[in-house]
Amino acid sequence: GLALNGNWKPHQLITAAFLHVGLIHLLSNLLFFFAVAFSLEDLWGRGIFLGFYLLGAAVSCLPDIVHPGVVPSVGASGAISAVAGAFLLRLPKTKIKLLCLHFWWIRLLFGKKPIVVMVPGYIYLGSYYIAQIVLWYLDKKAGYVGRVGYSVHIAGCLFGLSFAGLMKLARIEENYIHPKIEAKISFSAAPAVTQALEAMDRGDTLLAERKLRAHLAKQPDDTNALLAAIQVYERTSNFDQLNAMYGRLIRHHLARDDKEAALYAYDSLLTAFPDDNVAPRIAARDWIVVCDYLRESEMNREAAVEYERLVNACGDDPLALRAAIYGGEAALAANDVDRALRLFQKAGAMNAPEQLGVRARAGIEKCNRILSQRPNWGKKPAAKPAPKLAF
């Protein structure tokens, strides 16, 4: 760590970032790092990102060098603050996924569950650094020497902002980084796909769409072309075509028995929709495989939501009955009794064969039994829209 009372050595400017006082200290830093680092590494490449991270670790030590502490300084928070500061300037509108935990007594009284929200980076990180400045000022005014290095966080953020600002002013990404990345990946793309991407960069989405349609008619399994078409339709907010392109991509992955890739493609489809109008629609036979994979992965809450989406969108499909029963059982496993009851009731209304009908009726009875034991405190809140995947 950075030695106390000013007796530090140059190498400690780096090594201090790799030492932590305990598991909680380490995991909290890793979680914050996880939220912001991948996006910057994708933009800048591994080499530049690594150099930036290590330089951020060293620069964030400056407050402890100018005003030496009475305890050694350790932890990666200064370097991570530099990454977060660069994220704040470079990707301010990119949303960060947050898990919000209600107080235990609220959950006990009102049945509130943890929720996942998407918050723009400028709101979350901006408020975080304002809090760091306020806490640093209050500690300094009170003459209190705390265990949290607020000044280190602030120094790291300022360095990250400055570094990202210089990268932007010097157009290093456009002139140096992006051409190198494109040189590594462009060899695998067909000429039609490359031409479509160039047209899209010029803002000519109509030309890009025509080229991709013609190419996909000849090579329907070209994943590069499918991904490029997805970009076109995301930019033009053509959600019908988005469903079609993602449906083809998901089927492509499932044909190769890559269920995880299919799941991530489906999650990307959900994210492409506005938060208040999530309306995916893919082939029922592919959709139910994704739902089943979620359930097999013990993501019962997410599986129940997706089974219900399938039932609502494909109610006339023979697979809707199985989706309703499986979804009800997954919802029960996730303690989402209201959703389970809805799904079992839909299954019961579908003239199910005897075996499935028995499961539907048993599910309805179990849900009613659980609901009858639920305390009736106040009016039941209105149903909220189904969330996007959270994993």
N, C-alpha and C positions, 0 to 999 in steps of 0.2 A: 504493500500500500504506500501511499504518499506519506513519508515519515512526518511526525509531528514536530512542532517548534521550528520549522524551517530547515530541518536537517534532511532534506529530500535529495534523491539522486535522479539524474536524467531518465534512467530506464523506468523509474517509478511512475512517470507520467503515462506510460502505457500499461504497465503491469497492474496498476491500481484498478484499472477498468475490468480486470479479470478476477478480482477477489471480492467476496461478499461475506457479510457477517453471519449469514444463515440461509436456510433453504427458502424462507418466505421472501427475504431480500432478493435472492437470485430469481425466483419464479415471478415475482412482481415485475422485475426489470425485463425478464424475457417476454412476459405477456405484452408489455408496452412496446417492446421492440418488434414483436410479431405483428402488431397492428399496423406499423408504418414502414418497416424496413423493406419488405418484398417489393413494393411498388417502386421505390427509389432504385433498388438494385436492378430491376427490370429496365428502368429508364437509362441508367448510367453504366451498366455493366459491372461485373464483379470486381475488376481491378480498381476502377475509379471509386466504387463504393467502399471497398476495403480501405483504400488510402484515406478517403474522407472520414470513415468511422474512426480510424486510429488517430488521425489528426484532431478530430473532434474530442476524443478522449484526452489528448494532451492539452488542447486549448482550454477545455473546461476546468482544468486544474488551476488556472491562473488566479482565481479568487483565493484559493488556499495557499498559493505561493506569496501573493501580496499581503495577505493577512493569515499567517500560519495558524493552524488549529492546535489544540492541546491533545487531540487524539489523531491517530492515523486516518487518512481519508481513503476509503475503498468504495468500489461499486461502479457499475457501468452506466449509471443514470446520467452522467455528464455527456458521454458519447451518444447515448440514446436520445437525450434532449437535443443534441445536434441533428440527429436524423429526423426527429419530430419537427424541429425548426425548419429544416429543408423541405420536409413534406408540407408544412403549413404554407410556405411560399410557392412551391412548385405544383402542388396538387390540392389547393384550398377547398375545392368543391367535391373532392373525392370523399365518399361516405365511409365512416368507420363503424363497424358493427359492435354494438355495446350490449352486454347482458345486464339488465337492471333487476336487482333483487329487492323485493319489498321487505319491510320489517316483519319478523316472524309473527308478531301479534296481529298484524293486518292480514297475513295469510290465514291465520287461525280463525279470525272472526269473519272474514269476507271471502275466503277461498281464493285470494289473489295468487297468481302464479308468476314466476320470473318471466320477464318479457325481453325480447330482443328488439332493439331499435337501431336504425341507421341514422347517424348524425354526421353532417358535413364536417370536414376536417377543420375549417376555419372557426366553427363554433366550439367544437370539443377542445382542440388544441389551444385556440385563442383564450378560452375561459381558463384552461389549465395554467397557462403561463401568467395570466393576470393574477390568479390565485398564488402562484409562486412569488411574484413580486410583492404582493400584499403581505404574505407570510414572512418573507425576508425582511421587509420594512418593519413589521411589528416586532420580530425578534431583535432586530438591531436597536430599535427604539427602547425596548425593555431591557437591553443588555443581556439577553438570554442566549446561551450557547447551546443550540439544539443538536440532535443527532442527524437531522436531515439537512443536506447541503443545498439550500434553496439558491444560494449564489452560484453554485456549480451548475444547477439546472438552467439558470438564467444565462450564464456564460455560454453553455452548450447551445442553447436556443439561438442566441445572437450569432454565434459562429455558423450554425446551420443556415440561418437566414442569409448571412453574408455570402457563404459559399454558393448557395443556390442562386442568389442574385447575380453573382459574378458569372456563374455558368450560363445564366440566361442572357446577360448583357453580351458576353463573348460568343454566344450562339454555339457553344461547344457541343451541345447535343446534336444540333442540326448539321454542323460542319464536320464533326469528328466521330461522335459515338454512333449515331443512326446509320451512316454509310457502312461502318464496320459490321453492325448487326445485320443489316440488309444483305451485305456480301456473304454472310454465313448462311443465311436462310433462303435467299432468292433462287439458288440453284434447284431447289426442290419444287418450285412453283412453275406451272405451265405458263407459256407466253401470254395466253388469254387472261389468266389470273393476274399476272404482273401488269398487263395493260389496264385491266379493270381497276386495280389498286391505284395506278397512276392517275386514271380518270377520276377516281374518287378523291384523290388528293387535290385535284384541280376543282373539285366541287361538282363535277359532271356525273351525278349519280345515275342519270338515265343511260348514258353510254356504258357505265360500269355494269349496270343491270343487264343490258342487252348482250354484252360480251360474256357475262357469267351464265346467262340463260342458254346461250348457244353452246358454250363449253360443257355445261352440265347435261345438256341433251345428248352429247356424245360420250361424256365420261361422268355418269351420275354418281360414282363413288369417290370422286376427287374431293378429299376432305379440305384441301386448301381452298378450292372453289366454293365449297359450302360455307366455310368460315368467312370468306370474302363476301359472299352473298348476305350472310348474316349481318356483317358490318353495314352493307348498303341499306338493308331493311331496318336496321336499328336507327340509322341516320335519318331515314325518311318516315320512321314511325309506322311502317307497314306491318301491323301485327299479324295479319292473316298469313303473309308470306314468311314472317318470322317463325310462326308455328310450323309452317311447312318445311322450312329449311332445318330448323332444330329437330323436327320429327325425322327427317332423312338422316341427320347426323347421329341421332340417338339410335336409329335402326342400324346404321353402319357399325356403331360400337357393339350393339347387342349381337349382331351377326358374327362378330369376332369374340363373343362371350366376354366382353370387357364391360361388366356391369358398372364398375366404379366410374369409368369414363362416361358412360351413358348417364349416370346420376349427376355428375358434374355438368354435363351438357344441359340436363334438365334444369338444374339449379340456375344456370346462366340464362335459360329461357325465362324463368320466373323473375329474375332480376331485371330483365329487359323491359318488363311492364311497369307502368306507373304504380306506386304503392296502393292507390285507391282503386285500381282496376286490373288486378292480376287475373288473366283469363287464358291460361295455356290450353292448347287442344292438340293432342297428338293421337296417333293410332292407339286404340284401346289395348291391343295385344302388346304393344311396346310399353304403354303407360303402366299397365298392371305389373309388368316385370320390374319397372323402376320402383313401384310401390312395394312389391314383395321384397326387393333388395333392401329397402329401408327397414322393413319389418324384420328381415333376417339379421340386419345390423343392429337390432334392438333400438332403433330410433322410432319408437312406437308413436310418439306425438306427431312427428313429421309424417310418418306413414299414414296415420289416420286422416290428417289434413289432405294428403294427396289422394287417398282412396275416395274421400268425399268429393274432391274436385272431379275425379274420374266419373263417379256416379252422376254428378250434376251435369257434366258435359256430354256423357255418353249413356244416358239412361236407357236408350233403346237397344244398346249392344248387349248380347248375352253375357258378356263378362262383367256387366254392371252388378249383377246379383252377387257374384263371388266377391267383387270389390266392396260391396256394401257390408257383407258379413265379415270379411277380413278386416275391413276398416273399423267396424264396430268393436271387434275383439282387440284391435290395436289401441283404439281409444280407451277401452276399459283398462288395458294394461298401463296406459298413461294417466289413468284417473280422470279422463275427460268424459264424464258420464253423459253430459248433455249431447255431445257429438255422437257418442256411442248409441244413445237412444234414437237419434235421428237416423243413423245409418241402419240400425236394426229394423226400424219401422219402415224404411224404404225397401229393405230386403223382404219384409213380410208382405208388402204390397205388390211384389213382383211375381206372385204365383210360383213360389219356389218349389222344387221337388221336395219330397218328404224329408230327406236327410238335412238339406240346407234349411228347409222350413223349420225343423226342430231347433236348429242352432239359432235361427232368427228369433223364434219365440222365447227360447231360453235366455237370449241376450236381452230381450225386452223386459222379461220378468226380473232379471238381475238388476237392470238399470232402474226400474221402478222401485225395487226394494231398496236400493242405495239412496234414491232420491227421496223416498218416504222417510228416511232417517236423517235427512239433511235439515239442519236448523233453518227456519224461515225467518231470517232477520232482514226485514226491509224488502223493498221491491227488487226483483231479479234484474240485473243490468241487461241492457240491450246487447244482442249478439254482435260481436265485432267481426270485421272481415277476416278471412283465414289468412294467417301469416305466410310469408315466403319461407323457404327452407332456412334452417339455422343450424349449420354444422360446419 
